[in-house]
Amino acid sequence: MAELLITGGAGFIGSHSCLMLLEAGHNLVVLDNFDNSSPESLKRVLELAGPSAADRLQVVEGDIRSAGDLERAFEAAPAGRPITAVVHFAGLKAVGESVREPLRYWDVNLCGSRQLLESMQAHGCRSLVFSSSCTVYGLPEQTPISESAAIQPINPYGHSKAAVEQLLADLAASEAGWRIARLRYFNPVGAHPSGRIGEDPRGIPNNLFPFVSQVAVGRRDCLQVFGGDWPTPDGSGIRDYIHVMDLAEGHQAALDVLLAEPPQLLSLNLGSGQGHSVLEVVRAFEVASGRSVPHTIVERRDGDAASTVADPRLAAKRLGWRTRRCLEEMCRDGWTWQQANPEGYGR
């Protein structure tokens, strides 16, 4: 059992990870400003975790850029015990938005992470699991993509994640004792199988799965498929999708390794190693939902690649972790969430 600070713990990946960490017996302090999330997600996390978890989850509303808010979070651990490790989800994550608002992305993602690390230093906490992204690879020269691939992001979001990764490497090199895992996600989708927690983006979704599910449930009229002439079997782009519950298990596995082994800096892909095309996802979601998903082929987007698939072998070797849930389960659980919550958490 550890005392954990979870930044951005009310978000999509954060909420599922909080549930898993509570079920593993850890005590959690969640710091979230609810900019793109809802307090309701954490209420539902406690419902799923059961009565014994009520005293093991503390919520602090605040911003990672604020030293004062971070101080309140570090002091909020149950029984005054010090925070053992941090799982850092908090940040902005939409590629298109980052192009329009680069200053905001650099401020939240990089400056927020810097402030968090300063607070960790001040409190003697040297263990961190960082939510990075496969966008740090940009347009990869080959797939599947291994951790040794060039770091060459092509948009402000990817640049900000790569910058935090470099900051973490510099910090680990400058001071002994740091235990850091940089987890490069591919495409998290799905939901908890109960349908009680899931992905609830504000405004128009930036990712495929929530858009597909909102079309299926009737919130949106039609899905745009960006490009039908890619060099793939059906002409649509291929991506590596990972069930959010598999991703949450990856965080728990990374945390277990960091706390059990000597100080180190890990960089790991979290993906399935299997690609699915956009049209394949659409067909699978239609089967899972029993609804049609109207879609139209439009021009490619700048910066997209034909195929982006992870090489997950290093995570299997170092963490003993691999994905266990297939595309059909991703669609089934995503539809269970969307059908039960057609308007999300109802902010």
KOLLO-371580 format. One record per residue (C-alpha): residue number from 1; x, y, z. Coordinates in nm, 4 decimals, decimal comma. Layout:
BEGIN
+-----+----------+----------+----------+
!   n !        X !        Y !        Z !
+-----+----------+----------+----------+
! NUM !        X !        Y !        Z !
...
+-----+----------+----------+----------+
//
This chain:
BEGIN
+-----+----------+----------+----------+
!   n !        X !        Y !        Z !
+-----+----------+----------+----------+
!   1 !   0,0000 !   0,0000 !   0,0000 !
!   2 !   0,1283 !   0,3446 !  -0,0937 !
!   3 !   0,0180 !   0,7057 !  -0,0545 !
!   4 !  -0,0288 !   0,8341 !  -0,4098 !
!   5 !  -0,0934 !   1,1762 !  -0,5624 !
!   6 !  -0,2892 !   1,1482 !  -0,8879 !
!   7 !  -0,2911 !   1,4664 !  -1,0955 !
!   8 !  -0,5817 !   1,4851 !  -1,3393 !
!   9 !  -0,7399 !   1,1873 !  -1,1683 !
!  10 !  -1,0964 !   1,2820 !  -1,2656 !
!  11 !  -1,0254 !   1,2526 !  -1,6381 !
!  12 !  -1,0817 !   0,9564 !  -1,8702 !
!  13 !  -0,7610 !   0,7631 !  -1,8060 !
!  14 !  -0,7171 !   0,9069 !  -1,4572 !
!  15 !  -1,0554 !   0,7918 !  -1,3268 !
!  16 !  -1,0084 !   0,4339 !  -1,4488 !
!  17 !  -0,6584 !   0,4261 !  -1,3009 !
!  18 !  -0,7856 !   0,5646 !  -0,9693 !
!  19 !  -1,0375 !   0,2820 !  -0,9498 !
!  20 !  -0,7727 !   0,0192 !  -1,0148 !
!  21 !  -0,5293 !   0,1716 !  -0,7646 !
!  22 !  -0,7999 !   0,1887 !  -0,4979 !
!  23 !  -0,8865 !  -0,1751 !  -0,5624 !
!  24 !  -0,5166 !  -0,2552 !  -0,5167 !
!  25 !  -0,5333 !  -0,1011 !  -0,1674 !
!  26 !  -0,3543 !   0,2301 !  -0,2221 !
!  27 !  -0,4509 !   0,5614 !  -0,0629 !
!  28 !  -0,5089 !   0,8388 !  -0,3170 !
!  29 !  -0,5091 !   1,2166 !  -0,3270 !
!  30 !  -0,6519 !   1,3467 !  -0,6551 !
!  31 !  -0,5613 !   1,6969 !  -0,7708 !
!  32 !  -0,7825 !   1,8173 !  -1,0572 !
!  33 !  -0,9128 !   2,1551 !  -1,1738 !
!  34 !  -1,2012 !   1,9873 !  -1,3636 !
!  35 !  -1,1209 !   2,1874 !  -1,6755 !
!  36 !  -1,2021 !   1,8904 !  -1,9009 !
!  37 !  -1,3437 !   1,6470 !  -1,6472 !
!  38 !  -1,6210 !   1,6155 !  -1,3899 !
!  39 !  -1,6240 !   1,5558 !  -1,0125 !
!  40 !  -1,8991 !   1,3047 !  -1,0866 !
!  41 !  -1,6423 !   1,0614 !  -1,2269 !
!  42 !  -1,4730 !   1,0340 !  -0,8867 !
!  43 !  -1,8050 !   0,9852 !  -0,7092 !
!  44 !  -1,8684 !   0,6926 !  -0,9406 !
!  45 !  -1,5173 !   0,5604 !  -0,8843 !
!  46 !  -1,5996 !   0,5393 !  -0,5139 !
!  47 !  -1,9282 !   0,3638 !  -0,5903 !
!  48 !  -1,7413 !   0,1009 !  -0,7921 !
!  49 !  -1,4592 !   0,0659 !  -0,5396 !
!  50 !  -1,6995 !   0,0018 !  -0,2514 !
!  51 !  -1,7483 !   0,1439 !   0,1004 !
!  52 !  -1,3982 !   0,0586 !   0,2181 !
!  53 !  -1,2533 !   0,3078 !  -0,0321 !
!  54 !  -1,4387 !   0,6122 !   0,0994 !
!  55 !  -1,1627 !   0,7081 !   0,3430 !
!  56 !  -0,8838 !   0,6330 !   0,0968 !
!  57 !  -0,9655 !   0,8933 !  -0,1675 !
!  58 !  -0,9151 !   1,2624 !  -0,1004 !
!  59 !  -1,0021 !   1,5186 !  -0,3702 !
!  60 !  -0,8306 !   1,8576 !  -0,3928 !
!  61 !  -0,9646 !   2,0992 !  -0,6527 !
!  62 !  -0,6665 !   2,2869 !  -0,7887 !
!  63 !  -0,4199 !   2,3453 !  -1,0706 !
!  64 !  -0,0773 !   2,1837 !  -1,1118 !
!  65 !   0,0640 !   2,5251 !  -1,2081 !
!  66 !  -0,0141 !   2,6536 !  -0,8576 !
!  67 !   0,2442 !   2,5873 !  -0,5873 !
!  68 !  -0,0245 !   2,6519 !  -0,3267 !
!  69 !  -0,2642 !   2,3985 !  -0,4750 !
!  70 !   0,0125 !   2,1395 !  -0,4936 !
!  71 !   0,1029 !   2,2088 !  -0,1310 !
!  72 !  -0,2581 !   2,1426 !  -0,0291 !
!  73 !  -0,2521 !   1,8179 !  -0,2265 !
!  74 !   0,0710 !   1,6944 !  -0,0683 !
!  75 !  -0,0682 !   1,7731 !   0,2766 !
!  76 !  -0,4012 !   1,5971 !   0,2106 !
!  77 !  -0,2793 !   1,2376 !   0,2398 !
!  78 !  -0,4723 !   1,0360 !   0,5001 !
!  79 !  -0,3330 !   1,0410 !   0,8531 !
!  80 !  -0,0694 !   1,2923 !   0,7464 !
!  81 !   0,1479 !   1,0273 !   0,5839 !
!  82 !   0,3841 !   1,1559 !   0,3141 !
!  83 !   0,3091 !   1,1001 !  -0,0538 !
!  84 !   0,5094 !   0,7992 !  -0,1795 !
!  85 !   0,4660 !   0,8514 !  -0,5561 !
!  86 !   0,2870 !   1,0643 !  -0,8142 !
!  87 !   0,0931 !   0,9510 !  -1,1196 !
!  88 !   0,0820 !   1,2535 !  -1,3486 !
!  89 !  -0,2126 !   1,2649 !  -1,5911 !
!  90 !  -0,2957 !   1,6363 !  -1,5734 !
!  91 !  -0,2497 !   1,8173 !  -1,9033 !
!  92 !  -0,4052 !   1,9279 !  -2,2290 !
!  93 !  -0,4204 !   1,6677 !  -2,5051 !
!  94 !  -0,5912 !   1,7813 !  -2,8281 !
!  95 !  -0,3569 !   1,8088 !  -3,1264 !
!  96 !  -0,5715 !   2,0546 !  -3,3235 !
!  97 !  -0,6299 !   2,2763 !  -3,0217 !
!  98 !  -0,2567 !   2,2800 !  -2,9508 !
!  99 !  -0,1936 !   2,4226 !  -3,2977 !
! 100 !  -0,4421 !   2,7022 !  -3,2297 !
! 101 !  -0,3335 !   2,7669 !  -2,8692 !
! 102 !   0,0354 !   2,6735 !  -2,8354 !
! 103 !   0,1023 !   2,9105 !  -2,5447 !
! 104 !  -0,1685 !   2,7436 !  -2,3384 !
! 105 !  -0,0346 !   2,3965 !  -2,4132 !
! 106 !   0,3227 !   2,4858 !  -2,3222 !
! 107 !   0,2023 !   2,6574 !  -2,0057 !
! 108 !  -0,0143 !   2,3721 !  -1,8771 !
! 109 !   0,1866 !   2,0740 !  -1,9979 !
! 110 !   0,5434 !   2,1939 !  -1,9449 !
! 111 !   0,5148 !   2,4665 !  -1,6810 !
! 112 !   0,2626 !   2,2606 !  -1,4840 !
! 113 !   0,4962 !   1,9600 !  -1,4881 !
! 114 !   0,7907 !   2,1753 !  -1,3799 !
! 115 !   0,5912 !   2,3096 !  -1,0843 !
! 116 !   0,4864 !   1,9568 !  -0,9904 !
! 117 !   0,8478 !   1,8383 !  -0,9926 !
! 118 !   0,9548 !   2,1305 !  -0,7736 !
! 119 !   0,6826 !   2,0381 !  -0,5242 !
! 120 !   0,7900 !   1,6740 !  -0,5330 !
! 121 !   1,1476 !   1,7794 !  -0,4568 !
! 122 !   1,0320 !   1,9936 !  -0,1681 !
! 123 !   0,8388 !   1,7010 !  -0,0182 !
! 124 !   1,1100 !   1,4409 !  -0,0733 !
! 125 !   0,8996 !   1,2466 !  -0,3231 !
! 126 !   1,1104 !   1,0991 !  -0,6037 !
! 127 !   0,8782 !   0,8463 !  -0,7753 !
! 128 !   0,6729 !   0,9494 !  -1,0809 !
! 129 !   0,4673 !   0,7794 !  -1,3509 !
! 130 !   0,4247 !   1,0290 !  -1,6356 !
! 131 !   0,1456 !   1,0248 !  -1,8919 !
! 132 !   0,3292 !   1,0765 !  -2,2197 !
! 133 !   0,2108 !   1,0018 !  -2,5731 !
! 134 !   0,3044 !   0,8310 !  -2,8977 !
! 135 !   0,2793 !   1,1777 !  -3,0568 !
! 136 !   0,6410 !   1,2281 !  -2,9471 !
! 137 !   0,7369 !   1,0019 !  -3,2411 !
! 138 !   0,5730 !   1,2324 !  -3,4985 !
! 139 !   0,5635 !   1,0631 !  -3,8395 !
! 140 !   0,7528 !   0,7396 !  -3,7707 !
! 141 !   0,9876 !   0,6048 !  -4,0328 !
! 142 !   0,8652 !   0,2503 !  -3,9732 !
! 143 !   0,6059 !   0,0537 !  -3,7797 !
! 144 !   0,5683 !  -0,1024 !  -3,5354 !
! 145 !   0,7285 !   0,1815 !  -3,3389 !
! 146 !   0,9840 !   0,0905 !  -3,0730 !
! 147 !   1,1060 !   0,3127 !  -2,7906 !
! 148 !   1,4327 !   0,3643 !  -2,9793 !
! 149 !   1,2522 !   0,5442 !  -3,2639 !
! 150 !   1,3418 !   0,9093 !  -3,3187 !
! 151 !   1,1649 !   1,1667 !  -3,1016 !
! 152 !   1,0405 !   1,4084 !  -3,3683 !
! 153 !   0,6990 !   1,5542 !  -3,2777 !
! 154 !   0,5162 !   1,7602 !  -3,5392 !
! 155 !   0,2659 !   1,9631 !  -3,3347 !
! 156 !   0,2693 !   2,1699 !  -3,0139 !
! 157 !   0,1007 !   1,8957 !  -2,8109 !
! 158 !   0,3686 !   1,6446 !  -2,9084 !
! 159 !   0,6440 !   1,9002 !  -2,8571 !
! 160 !   0,5183 !   1,9751 !  -2,5047 !
! 161 !   0,5130 !   1,6044 !  -2,4135 !
! 162 !   0,8625 !   1,5539 !  -2,5562 !
! 163 !   0,9833 !   1,8561 !  -2,3586 !
! 164 !   0,8508 !   1,7114 !  -2,0322 !
! 165 !   1,0194 !   1,3808 !  -2,1151 !
! 166 !   1,3488 !   1,5661 !  -2,1636 !
! 167 !   1,2986 !   1,7571 !  -1,8386 !
! 168 !   1,2485 !   1,4275 !  -1,6562 !
! 169 !   1,5648 !   1,2835 !  -1,8100 !
! 170 !   1,7640 !   1,5915 !  -1,7105 !
! 171 !   1,6273 !   1,5777 !  -1,3561 !
! 172 !   1,7059 !   1,2082 !  -1,3174 !
! 173 !   2,0613 !   1,2720 !  -1,4404 !
! 174 !   2,1118 !   1,5640 !  -1,2031 !
! 175 !   1,9995 !   1,4061 !  -0,8771 !
! 176 !   2,0223 !   1,0481 !  -0,7528 !
! 177 !   1,7142 !   0,8693 !  -0,6278 !
! 178 !   1,4558 !   0,9446 !  -0,8952 !
! 179 !   1,2274 !   0,6632 !  -1,0055 !
! 180 !   1,0519 !   0,7727 !  -1,3259 !
! 181 !   0,8420 !   0,5923 !  -1,5854 !
! 182 !   0,7568 !   0,7776 !  -1,9072 !
! 183 !   0,4590 !   0,5908 !  -2,0536 !
! 184 !   0,3906 !   0,6609 !  -2,4205 !
! 185 !   0,0252 !   0,5811 !  -2,4846 !
! 186 !  -0,1114 !   0,4964 !  -2,8217 !
! 187 !  -0,4927 !   0,5334 !  -2,8573 !
! 188 !  -0,6889 !   0,4777 !  -2,5329 !
! 189 !  -1,0564 !   0,3839 !  -2,5880 !
! 190 !  -1,3443 !   0,1943 !  -2,4287 !
! 191 !  -1,4756 !   0,2326 !  -2,0755 !
! 192 !  -1,5223 !   0,0451 !  -1,7509 !
! 193 !  -1,7448 !  -0,2546 !  -1,8305 !
! 194 !  -2,0036 !  -0,1334 !  -1,5786 !
! 195 !  -2,0738 !   0,1723 !  -1,7932 !
! 196 !  -2,0412 !   0,3953 !  -1,4860 !
! 197 !  -1,7203 !   0,5717 !  -1,5902 !
! 198 !  -1,5973 !   0,6488 !  -1,9398 !
! 199 !  -1,4747 !   0,9139 !  -2,1811 !
! 200 !  -1,6696 !   1,2416 !  -2,1715 !
! 201 !  -1,4947 !   1,5039 !  -2,3858 !
! 202 !  -1,6204 !   1,8597 !  -2,3824 !
! 203 !  -1,7386 !   1,9957 !  -2,7146 !
! 204 !  -1,6653 !   1,8146 !  -3,0404 !
! 205 !  -1,4540 !   1,5028 !  -2,9741 !
! 206 !  -1,0985 !   1,5095 !  -3,1044 !
! 207 !  -1,0595 !   1,1315 !  -3,1110 !
! 208 !  -1,2281 !   0,8635 !  -3,3200 !
! 209 !  -1,3984 !   0,6472 !  -3,0568 !
! 210 !  -1,6011 !   0,9122 !  -2,8713 !
! 211 !  -1,7067 !   1,0584 !  -3,2059 !
! 212 !  -1,8187 !   0,7176 !  -3,3351 !
! 213 !  -2,0114 !   0,6484 !  -3,0129 !
! 214 !  -2,1794 !   0,9902 !  -3,0191 !
! 215 !  -2,2912 !   0,9302 !  -3,3785 !
! 216 !  -2,4254 !   0,5881 !  -3,2784 !
! 217 !  -2,6214 !   0,7308 !  -2,9844 !
! 218 !  -2,7613 !   1,0166 !  -3,1941 !
! 219 !  -2,5709 !   1,3121 !  -3,0499 !
! 220 !  -2,3955 !   1,3732 !  -3,3839 !
! 221 !  -2,5117 !   1,3154 !  -3,7390 !
! 222 !  -2,2101 !   1,1825 !  -3,9241 !
! 223 !  -1,8474 !   1,0766 !  -3,8779 !
! 224 !  -1,5797 !   1,2246 !  -4,1008 !
! 225 !  -1,3109 !   0,9767 !  -4,2031 !
! 226 !  -0,9950 !   1,1669 !  -4,2894 !
! 227 !  -0,8637 !   1,0024 !  -4,6035 !
! 228 !  -0,9812 !   0,7016 !  -4,7995 !
! 229 !  -0,6713 !   0,6578 !  -5,0110 !
! 230 !  -0,4075 !   0,5635 !  -4,7553 !
! 231 !  -0,1815 !   0,2678 !  -4,8478 !
! 232 !  -0,3815 !   0,0351 !  -4,6199 !
! 233 !  -0,6134 !  -0,2575 !  -4,6998 !
! 234 !  -0,9321 !  -0,0458 !  -4,6948 !
! 235 !  -0,7801 !   0,2979 !  -4,7587 !
! 236 !  -0,8441 !   0,4384 !  -4,4092 !
! 237 !  -0,5741 !   0,5101 !  -4,1517 !
! 238 !  -0,4593 !   0,2403 !  -3,9108 !
! 239 !  -0,4027 !   0,3018 !  -3,5401 !
! 240 !  -0,3143 !   0,0996 !  -3,2325 !
! 241 !  -0,6132 !   0,1132 !  -2,9961 !
! 242 !  -0,5785 !   0,0146 !  -2,6303 !
! 243 !  -0,8627 !  -0,0490 !  -2,3874 !
! 244 !  -0,8549 !   0,2042 !  -2,1052 !
! 245 !  -0,8665 !  -0,0786 !  -1,8497 !
! 246 !  -0,5540 !  -0,2307 !  -2,0039 !
! 247 !  -0,3949 !   0,1134 !  -1,9851 !
! 248 !  -0,4892 !   0,1481 !  -1,6176 !
! 249 !  -0,3292 !  -0,1909 !  -1,5529 !
! 250 !  -0,0162 !  -0,0643 !  -1,7279 !
! 251 !   0,0042 !   0,2267 !  -1,4837 !
! 252 !  -0,0318 !  -0,0035 !  -1,1861 !
! 253 !   0,2388 !  -0,2325 !  -1,3251 !
! 254 !   0,4752 !   0,0621 !  -1,3845 !
! 255 !   0,4148 !   0,1916 !  -1,0329 !
! 256 !   0,4818 !  -0,1514 !  -0,8830 !
! 257 !   0,8138 !  -0,1770 !  -1,0705 !
! 258 !   0,9265 !   0,1724 !  -0,9718 !
! 259 !   0,8546 !   0,1138 !  -0,6038 !
! 260 !   1,0163 !  -0,2303 !  -0,5983 !
! 261 !   1,3332 !  -0,1663 !  -0,7990 !
! 262 !   1,6300 !   0,0710 !  -0,7639 !
! 263 !   1,6013 !   0,4266 !  -0,9012 !
! 264 !   1,5758 !   0,4338 !  -1,2790 !
! 265 !   1,4304 !   0,6134 !  -1,5814 !
! 266 !   1,1955 !   0,3965 !  -1,7882 !
! 267 !   1,0519 !   0,4859 !  -2,1287 !
! 268 !   0,7821 !   0,2450 !  -2,2420 !
! 269 !   0,5197 !   0,2166 !  -2,5128 !
! 270 !   0,1733 !   0,1185 !  -2,3931 !
! 271 !  -0,0096 !  -0,0246 !  -2,6918 !
! 272 !  -0,1446 !  -0,3524 !  -2,8207 !
! 273 !   0,0943 !  -0,4012 !  -3,1103 !
! 274 !  -0,2061 !  -0,4556 !  -3,3374 !
! 275 !  -0,3476 !  -0,1981 !  -3,5753 !
! 276 !  -0,7108 !  -0,1428 !  -3,6730 !
! 277 !  -0,8305 !   0,0844 !  -3,9519 !
! 278 !  -1,0883 !   0,3572 !  -3,9021 !
! 279 !  -1,3428 !   0,1703 !  -4,1136 !
! 280 !  -1,2741 !  -0,1510 !  -3,9206 !
! 281 !  -1,3506 !   0,0353 !  -3,5974 !
! 282 !  -1,6712 !   0,1751 !  -3,7462 !
! 283 !  -1,7897 !  -0,1722 !  -3,8484 !
! 284 !  -1,7006 !  -0,3199 !  -3,5082 !
! 285 !  -1,8879 !  -0,0422 !  -3,3298 !
! 286 !  -2,1939 !  -0,0962 !  -3,5480 !
! 287 !  -2,1941 !  -0,4625 !  -3,4465 !
! 288 !  -2,1496 !  -0,3808 !  -3,0765 !
! 289 !  -2,4200 !  -0,1141 !  -3,0721 !
! 290 !  -2,6658 !  -0,2547 !  -3,3236 !
! 291 !  -2,6749 !   0,0954 !  -3,4705 !
! 292 !  -2,5479 !   0,2313 !  -3,7992 !
! 293 !  -2,2666 !   0,4864 !  -3,7892 !
! 294 !  -2,3093 !   0,7154 !  -4,0918 !
! 295 !  -1,9722 !   0,8312 !  -4,2199 !
! 296 !  -1,8232 !   1,0169 !  -4,5102 !
! 297 !  -1,4711 !   1,0159 !  -4,6532 !
! 298 !  -1,3038 !   1,3564 !  -4,6547 !
! 299 !  -0,9540 !   1,4811 !  -4,7346 !
! 300 !  -0,6583 !   1,3715 !  -4,5284 !
! 301 !  -0,5481 !   1,5912 !  -4,2386 !
! 302 !  -0,2022 !   1,7432 !  -4,2364 !
! 303 !   0,0305 !   1,5512 !  -4,0073 !
! 304 !  -0,1574 !   1,2207 !  -4,0164 !
! 305 !   0,0257 !   0,8974 !  -4,0920 !
! 306 !  -0,1029 !   0,5922 !  -4,2766 !
! 307 !  -0,0274 !   0,3594 !  -3,9859 !
! 308 !   0,0780 !   0,4107 !  -3,6238 !
! 309 !   0,1244 !   0,0893 !  -3,4278 !
! 310 !   0,3268 !   0,0246 !  -3,1125 !
! 311 !   0,5983 !  -0,2273 !  -3,0515 !
! 312 !   0,4969 !  -0,3185 !  -2,6933 !
! 313 !   0,7612 !  -0,5844 !  -2,6268 !
! 314 !   0,9677 !  -0,3737 !  -2,3868 !
! 315 !   0,6677 !  -0,3113 !  -2,1613 !
! 316 !   0,5996 !  -0,6851 !  -2,1590 !
! 317 !   0,9611 !  -0,7525 !  -2,0628 !
! 318 !   1,0026 !  -0,4818 !  -1,7980 !
! 319 !   0,6524 !  -0,4703 !  -1,6505 !
! 320 !   0,5161 !  -0,8142 !  -1,7264 !
! 321 !   0,2265 !  -0,6259 !  -1,8863 !
! 322 !   0,0415 !  -0,6687 !  -2,2132 !
! 323 !  -0,3037 !  -0,5795 !  -2,3371 !
! 324 !  -0,5766 !  -0,8370 !  -2,2728 !
! 325 !  -0,8881 !  -0,6823 !  -2,4279 !
! 326 !  -0,9758 !  -0,6950 !  -2,7986 !
! 327 !  -1,1469 !  -0,4476 !  -3,0340 !
! 328 !  -1,4875 !  -0,6067 !  -2,9760 !
! 329 !  -1,4527 !  -0,5496 !  -2,5992 !
! 330 !  -1,3400 !  -0,1911 !  -2,6558 !
! 331 !  -1,6520 !  -0,1248 !  -2,8646 !
! 332 !  -1,8848 !  -0,3163 !  -2,6310 !
! 333 !  -1,7655 !  -0,1322 !  -2,3193 !
! 334 !  -1,7566 !   0,2040 !  -2,4972 !
! 335 !  -2,1151 !   0,1522 !  -2,6117 !
! 336 !  -2,2280 !   0,0427 !  -2,2636 !
! 337 !  -2,0931 !   0,3736 !  -2,1297 !
! 338 !  -2,2368 !   0,5892 !  -2,4081 !
! 339 !  -2,5794 !   0,4259 !  -2,4039 !
! 340 !  -2,6108 !   0,4658 !  -2,0260 !
! 341 !  -2,4713 !   0,8218 !  -2,0351 !
! 342 !  -2,5840 !   0,9792 !  -2,3666 !
! 343 !  -2,4897 !   1,3240 !  -2,2346 !
! 344 !  -2,1793 !   1,2084 !  -2,0507 !
! 345 !  -2,1589 !   1,3041 !  -1,6848 !
! 346 !  -2,4124 !   1,5811 !  -1,7433 !
! 347 !  -2,1997 !   1,8771 !  -1,6442 !
+-----+----------+----------+----------+
//
